[in-house]
């Protein structure tokens, strides 16, 4: 990781490294830079609208409410204009002739109070409609999120295991939590604002034209395209920079995560300075991008204010002409019928802003629309994931008393062009312990994946007591198995809850008994809260070995017909392993068991030892016969102490 | 927490510029309604086109200046805030980089991550919006009030009554809604958490048929979240229409009052004609005041959030690392190389703080049952504590007893009762002494949780000893600079950890100056040459984050190569062969011996085969070194060791296989 640090200006240095660093954290960048790209915007939008279908009554209700709200916005300047014009006339009369001003009464048509009362009614109506719209709208969007999350979660329960092997945890969680939030948050509001914007624009235009004053109308809208285009352009540019900003934020997060997770390594290898230096470089880029992005989007607002003030002045000038009755410069008279009152000029000011504001807000909203569409697309992609085949329950009621397991001509590959298991045949007699050994990558764990139906065989069949395991439901099949994996998965909860996982209703006595068999009981008792000790989220308050013992206790408690131990004792020291071994021996009595182990001493007593290499069985037998054979097994076995056999290509 | 805001100091210049321009901008904003009024009264109503254009131009001129000041404000405030945020991030990251592992564990990697990223963004956003409004709000508020007063003093009183009413309504609602939002955040965490568990344990969940249970757990959290967010947003929404009606009532009243005031006897003609323009001006200031208040409110609302983030950041910046560099570091004797001495070393992990424990606690599904059980357990452990005190002194006896008990499994289980007593509040490493020299090979063996790793971790000072001392090349590790200490040590962790980047980057992590030839050599020693050369891009092959595209064994070997290329005096292998198959393990050890003749090697191991040829085997049992010696010596003298050998290869066989 050395780098040429010649004399360069700070900026040059930062930028030459930018490419390299961003390439390094490309996985983060990919995630963030793809964020706003929507492959099929139309299709996604259509599908999103379809999601609203179950709530169509509420949606229509919300739509009607928001149309009502907008219509009030559109027409209220006209009402207000009447009030002001009436008042202005009476004020002028009062000033000139001393005619008293009368507000009239609410009941009398045409008076100021009457008009104000009408406006008041409109506003009250609008308030009620706004409330209803948002009250019902919030319900729709929350229910939508709830259901989307529920669907996504249930989907995750139905996708095959390969989905989890091919996607990172963070990505999946982000889809279920962040993306769905994003979808609901903005799509619903943009949906409504797009519709109301349309009404506002058309309505305001109609109201302006209705006055019959085309000149004023033209003046009111003439600058709108300018500002609309401007905000669209600026938001495009700032979007580019915000994307860059998110990319560098991703790179920063990536660096921080790596360095903090590998903290010990960084420290012992005296790598702190280098890591800080890299951090500072990324951080500098982040700063730069964030500055430009914020700056560009920050300029837009004052510029738009300027434009709208120009518009204001123009309207005042033209409005002034209509009020006075002569054109400025030319001095031509304007016919009396075309003249405007003060209120009507004010109304035009309102129409103008009513007309331009939705156009401006939509052009600046394009980013958030894009981003929520992109989120929606990702969520839909998850919902469209291929599911596991439907459970066939034909043989669910069959009782498996003997638990004979048979692999018949099984072939399987994770990747279509990479053969792994080919024509695999194996029979485990009831009660037999079958050990599978072989170098890393030989396909040992794949056998377990197939047996548990985490993955489905490509061809051939696996039979449990003569029944094809595909003809029973996965739940039923898995009920027969107890499994201990190398990867010790514990969840946040008490030790007791962790042991009784998968075995609801186990009594405390049974749990303690299982813990005793797994030889973890005594350790548990040394903890202050014993079985009620909380295990932290990643189980970090237990050693690897202790966690392994708890997962063993879990399998013991389940009392399964077939046991699968996939490197179950790899993290347990040999002395503890002996204890477990005996417990296992007891447990395995009259049970079929599959044992995968690195440490060959632990499987010496197995009834049958399968030696695998590159997806095939190369030797079968028991310890004695295989040693006599003096083949691959024997060399593996001896190498424990000596070393010197050729490395198996992985 | 103040400290965080004090960190603005280096950016005083741009900060002040930003504030000045924002103040200028708001002053201009206050002037604008005056001119709009003039346009209306002196221009339109008076029928004077020249005045319209004159005031229009003044207005545009003011706006232009306003735009300029606003852009300058944006420039300076953005500049200040991004630099400030960059600075905080740099400081936090640098600080964490020099923390001890135990400190990192205490806070947690994910929390440290959010603190360096998210929390800084929160503070940054707050500072940015504060800079844009800290002066404008008071200026607009006061300016607006003064101007409104000059228009119509009577109506101002109305505003003065209205403002507190609005404030009270808002505050009451904030008191209700803010806690809801923090609860919503927690529920989102809960969903995250359930999801994490589900994805991480998918094999186990499916194997144990717990899909339904996990789905229910998810639905529960999801339902709660939905309910609460709905409630919060509905309360928020019901606020708006009330305010709208309220605002319209005020406007109607203002119109009425303006007109009524103008018709009072003794009002001049011009003033009467100005009624409507004055009314509009008054309304403009009214809106200005309201918007100033609402800006202040938003700032107040975002304050707690920023404050929490600032607190979380300063927690890191203020934290005292548990393991500090000495004030007067001692340079080790350059003559001695690779000597490690343990002098009566004892070590005990510090208990986790109460508050952190509390955090980790979770609502239990079966509270009543658990409670009774745990109460019982606690009593028991209290008893054990009592007994422990009686039993601690005859140490020798206990180990002697154990020797015999350990012979048979049944006896071990009988001994567990004894062990239990010792384990509570025990030392992870208890009174261990030995010396290891250059070129020697020391192996540490023992059962899970016996203190093997703890012992090894004391050498690079990942933790500090509780008593006694660990010396390297004659100097107590606590008296050395961490940088010097770590220069001497190469460490291969129990769980292999790689960084994203190429294979070369990862190996050269150990030694930035290593040549490709040295890298290949290290890979060869680590038995990784074959698979690396088979990778399509060799040393340039990309390793994804934490080495996901490699098998466990491959990762371990790369970690070993990374350590080898460092060319250190002392090598620490913390159970670093666990993912290797036996053949590779054996080959690797023999090549290590052959290629690192001068290094002082420590290997934590579980297999007898790994330790059998060591110059010194340390047999750990319950934190104590129950035997130190060669294989031959230990077979004679150490019962625990004899058990281990017997359990793995059978007594007497080990000579044959070694």
Interface residues (C-beta under 8 A of the other chain):
Chain A: X1 X2 X24 X25 X27 X83 X84 X87 X88 X91 X92 X94 X95 X100 X101 X103 X116 X119 X120 X123 X124 X126 X127 X128 X130 X131 X134 X135 X138 X139 X142 X143 X145 X146 X149 X150 X153 X154 X156 X157 X161 X164 X168 X169 X172 X173 X176 X177 X249 X252 X253 X254 X256 X257 X258 X259 X260 X261 X262 X263 X264 X265 X266 X267 X268 X269 X270 X271 X272 X274 X275 X276 X279 X280 X283 X284 X286 X287 X290 X291 X294 X295 X298 X299 X301 X302 X303 X305 X306 X309 X310 X312 X313 X316 X317 X319 X320 X321 X323 X324 X326 X328 X342 X345 X346 X439 X440 X441 X452 X454 X474 X475 X478 X479 X481 X483 X485 X487 X489 X491 X492 X493 X494 X496 X497 X501 X502 X503 X508 X522 X523 X525 X526 X527 X528 X529 X530 X531 X532 X534 X536 X537 X540 X541 X543 X544 X545 X546 X549 X551 X554 X558 X570 X571 X572 X573 X574 X575 X576 X577 X578 X579 X582 X598 X599 X600 X601 X635 X636 X638 X639 X640 X641 X642 X643 X644 X645 X647 X648 X649 X650
Chain B: X36 X39 X40 X43 X44 X45 X47 X49 X52 X53 X56 X57 X59 X60 X63 X64 X66 X67 X70 X71 X74 X75 X78 X79 X82 X83 X85 X86 X89 X90 X93 X94 X96 X97 X98 X99 X101 X104 X105 X109 X112 X113 X116 X117 X128 X188 X191 X192 X193 X195 X196 X197 X198 X199 X200 X201 X202 X203 X204 X206 X207 X208 X209 X210 X211 X214 X215 X218 X219 X222 X223 X225 X226 X229 X230 X233 X234 X237 X238 X240 X241 X242 X244 X245 X248 X249 X252 X255 X256 X259 X262 X263 X269 X272 X273 X275 X276 X280 X352 X357 X360 X361 X362 X364 X365 X370 X373 X374 X377 X378 X380 X381 X384 X409 X412 X413 X416 X417 X419 X420 X423 X424 X446 X447 X448 X449 X450 X460 X462 X482 X483 X486 X487 X489 X490 X491 X493 X494 X497 X499 X500 X501 X505 X508 X509 X510 X512 X513 X527 X530 X531 X534 X544 X545 X546 X548 X551 X552 X553 X554 X562 X566 X578 X579 X581 X582 X583 X584 X585 X586 X587 X588 X589 X590 X606 X607 X608 X609 X612 X643 X644 X647 X648 X649 X657 X658
